């Protein structure tokens, strides 16, 4: 797979690029890989049923559809690693101190610049396709006060950036990462936001506790060493990290 083989479909507005990409896959007989990109989303999706806010025409909003039948279903978190490492690698070409906040948000310092929503299409017990939704703040400089810690490339670099160029860089890096899973695994672990640092977390049964991120299981669960030195694992829906600005 190369960048030239990726069909690109651009539009002014849609409810959600992920939803539209899945519709294209079902109803238009489009062959993967292809990418759907919009200037604006009216119902943009984020992790954990959250919305993704973006000012029209200023950011990268896209969904890449790829065949992922080669990845065992029990290793599907590999796709999340591939994408997060790709975005981190590209943003690092423009600014410093870029990390991956588990499971696949991209941070610069203590501010969020990108989010990823991956929806896997499974047939029987096998992966068939992955719909990789990417939201990346590029040229937006004003954000809702309800967002705790947003940033953008323009805020960081004080200049406008070509959104389509950044899209192509990210897609090319994703393609390269699919071919190099060992690099992806090693990089993901090294780039984890606040890995090895004492931080506050909360779960449905424990509103605030201290722990240290030590890594991620192959299934994608976060490994945290807590105060009594026990090593615990958590799925994305089971734990939340207190952001540095909201501890």
N, C-alpha and C positions, 0 to 999 in steps of 0.2 A: 504494500500500500504506500502510495506517495501523495503529496499534497495535490498534484495535478489530477489525481483520481477521485478527489473529493468533490462531489457536486455541491454547489453553494446556491441557496435560495434565499434572497433577501426581500424583506417587506417592511413597510412603514410601521405597522402595528399588528399585534396579535395578543390573545389572552395570555398565552404561555408558549414559549418556543419548544419546551419539552412536549407539551400536549399536541402542538401542531406537528412536530416531528413524528410522534407516534401515530397521528392520523395519516400522515404521508406514507408511513411504513405500511399501514393497514389498507389504505384505500387507493393510493396512487401507484402501487407496485414499484416504488423507487428502490433501487438497489443500493445497499450500503457499500462504501461510506458516503454519507451526504451530511450537509450542515444546513440548518435553518437559522437565519439571523434576523433580528428585528430592531428597529430604532427604539421601539417602546413596547412594553407589556402592560396589559391592564390587570392581569392576574398572575404576575410573576411568582414562581414558587421558590421557596428556600427549604432548608432542612427543617425537619420536625414540624411540617405544615405551616411554617412561617412564610411571610410574603417577602419578595425581593423588590425594593424600591429603587427606581432609577429615573432620572430626568431624560426625556426623549432626545435621542440623537447624540448623547454625550458619552455613552458607555458601551461596552461590548456585552451584548445579550444574545446568546446563541446556544444551539443544541447540536451536538455532533452525534450521528448515529453510526456505530461500527459493529461489525460482526465479532462476537466474542465466544464463539463455540469452542475455541481452542483452550479456554480457561475453565478448569473444573469448577463446578458450582460452589464447592466448599472453599474455594480460593477467590471468590468474586471480589473481595476487598482489594485484591491486586489492582483492579481497574481504578478504584479510588486513589490508590497510591500513584499509579501511572499518571493520572490527570493532575493530582496535586503537585507532584514533583515537576511536571511539565510547566504548570503555571508559575510555580516558584522560580524555576530556572529562567523563564522569560522575564518576569518582573525584576529579577536580579540583574538583568542587563541595563535596567533603567535607574535602579536605586538599591540601597544597601539594607541589611538587617531584615531580610525576608524569611519568614518561617511558615510552617504548616501547623495550624491549630487543629488538632484531631477533631473530627475525622478527615476533613478536607477543606477547611477554610484557609485562606491565605492572609497572613498578617505582615505588616511592615511595622517593626517595633511593637507597640501595643495597640495598633489600629488595624481594622479589617479593611482589606482592599478587594477581596474576591471571595465568592462563595460558589460551591459546586453542588449540584443535585443530580445524582446518577440513578436512573430507573432501568433496571435490568428486565429484559423480556425473556422468560423462561418457558421452555417447552419440555414437558415431562420433568426429568431431573437434570436437564442440561440448559446452560445459557445459550441463547440464540443471538440476541442483540443487546447492546447497551446504548441507552439514550443519555448522553453526557451534557447536562445543562450547565452553562458557565455564565456567571455574572461578574464582570470586572469593571470597577470604577476607573474610568480613563480620564475624561475631561470635565467631570462634574466637580464643582467646588463648594456648593451649598447643599446640605443634607438636612433631613428632618431631625428635629431636636429629640425625637423619640428613639433614634438610633444611638446606641451607647458610644460607639468608637469608630466611625467611618473615616476613610481617607481615600485618596485617588492619586493616580499618577501625576495629574496636573498640580494637585496640592503639594506633592512631594518634590516635583521637578521644576515647577513654575513655568511650564510650557505645555502647549497643546500637543497631542499625539494622534497619529493616524490609526484609527480603530481597526481598519481592515488589515493593516500591516501587522498589528499586534495579534489579531485573530490568526493570521497565517503563521506567525511565529509559534503560537501556542499549538495549533493543529499539527504543524511539522514536528514539534517536540513530543506531542502525544504519540504520533506515529513512530518516532524513534524510540520512545520508551517502551512501546509494546514489543520491540525487538530486543530489549535489554533488561529483563526482569531483575537480574542480580543488582544492577546499578540502581534500579528503582527502589528495591528493598533497602539497600544500604543507605541511600540518600534520604528516604522517607524517615528512617529512624534518626538520622543525624539532624534533620531539619525540624523535628518536632518542637513546637512552641512550648517553652518553659520545661523541656525535659530535664530531669535531674534537679529541678528547683522546688522548694517547698511552696505549696499553694493551697488555697481553700477550695473545697468542692462541696457539692450538695447532691443528695439523692432524695427520693420520696420518703425514705425512712430516717434520714440523717440530714438536717437542714444546714449544717456547717461542720466540716471536719478538715483537718490538715492531711495532706498526702504529697507524695512525690511521684511524678510520671516516670516510669522506668522503660516503657516501650509499648508495643502493640502486638497482640497475638495475630497469627496468620488469618484468623477469622475476622479480624478488625476490632476486637475488643481491646479497650484501653487497660493497660496494666499500671496499677497504682500501689505503691508501698505506703501503708498508713502508719499511724503513730506507734502501734504495738508491733511494728515490723512485719505484719502480715502482708502478703501480696494478693491483692484483689483484682478482679477483672470486671469490666463494665461495658455493656453495649451502649450505643449512642443515645438510646432512649432512657437509659438508666441513671445517667450522671450529668452534672453540669459544672463547669469550672467557673468560679468567680473571676470576672475580668479584672485586670489590675486596677482599673479606674473605679470599680464598684465594690471592692472588697469591704 
